[in-house]
Amino acid sequence: MAHLMITDHHAGKTTQRYLGSLGGAYAVTASERARITNRHPDVVIDWSAIDDALAAGPPGSRPLTAEEWDAARVEHQLREWTITIADLQPMERQTLTAAAAVLQLWRARQPGSAP
């Protein structure tokens, strides 16, 4: 189970702030991103870095192959396009989402894959 937290710095003190649960997924869904972003509009979140961390898995996981990294990054970009391209037709959005899901399933089937 992955959790998204940040460290706040105020008046010389640091505190941890919980932003949300990322579940046991290989990527963060658009709806979960929106929920976290809407709850914490003051926080800039690097979703690409988070998707990379989820793809890499917990400490002690075997390193991803170059092909697995490529798939994870293409999957991330496909999901980004579904969020950032405003004039996508519904079928285009569904197709991009489906393509990302195929890559996610492929990564999940790899021996020793995270999470």
N, C-alpha and C positions, 0 to 999 in steps of 0.2 A: 504494500500500500504506500503510495507516494503522497506527500503533502507539500503544498506550496506555502512557504513562509518567507518573510523578509526581515531584515534587521533595521529598525528605526533608530536614528540618532537624534536625541533631543537633550539640550542643556548638559552635554558631556556624558550622558548616559545612553546605553543601548538597550533596546528591548526587542524581543522577537514578536512578530505579528503574524498570526495565522491567516492565510488568504483563502485556503480551500483544499479539499481533498482532490487528488488527481486519480484516485482509485488505483486499480492494478492494471491500468491500460498501457498500451504501447504508444499511444498518442492521446492528446487532449481533444475532445470533441469541440465543435464550434459552439454548441450550446453551453458547454461547461466554461469555455473561454469567455463567452458573453456574460455568463453569470458572475464569474470572478471579476471581470473587468467592470461590470456595472456596480458591483458591491464595493469596489476599491478604485474609484476613478482617479485617485491621487497617485496611483502606482503605475509606473511604466513596466510592462512585462515583456520580456524577450521570449516569445513563444517558440521561436526557432531553437534557442538554447535549451528550453525545457524539453522540447521534442527530442533533441539530441541526447539529453541526459536520460530520458525515458528509454530511448533506443539503446543506449549503452548499458542500461541495467544497473542494479545495485553494485556496490563495491564487491569485488571478488568475481564478478561475472567475466566470462571469457571475452576477450576483445572482439569486436565486430570485424568481419572481413571488409575489404574495400567494396565488394558488391553489396553487402548488407548496409554499409553507410550510404552508398549511392541510393539504394531503395528507400531508406529512411528519409533522406533529404528530398527525394522526388515526391514521396508521400506527403511530406510537410508542405512542399510547394503546391501540390495539387489542392490540399486543404486550404492553404492561404488564398489561392485564387477563388475558391468558393466564397470566401469572406470578403475579399478586397475588390473584386471586379463587380462593379455595380450593375452593369447591363447584361449579365449572364441570363440566358433563357433558363427556365426551370429544368429542361432536359439537359442542358449543358452543366448546370450545377449538380444534378443527379449523377451524370456521367463522371464528372471529376471526383465526386464523393465516392462513387463505386470503384473507380480506378485506385484511389487512395486506400480503400478498404481491401482491395485485392493485394496490394503491396503489404499492408499491415498483416493480413492473414499469412502471406508468404513468409514474412519475417518471423511470425509466431511459430511457424512449423519448423524453423531451422533448429537443428540440435543444439541444445544449451542456450537457446535464446532467452532473453530477459523479457518480462519480469518473472 
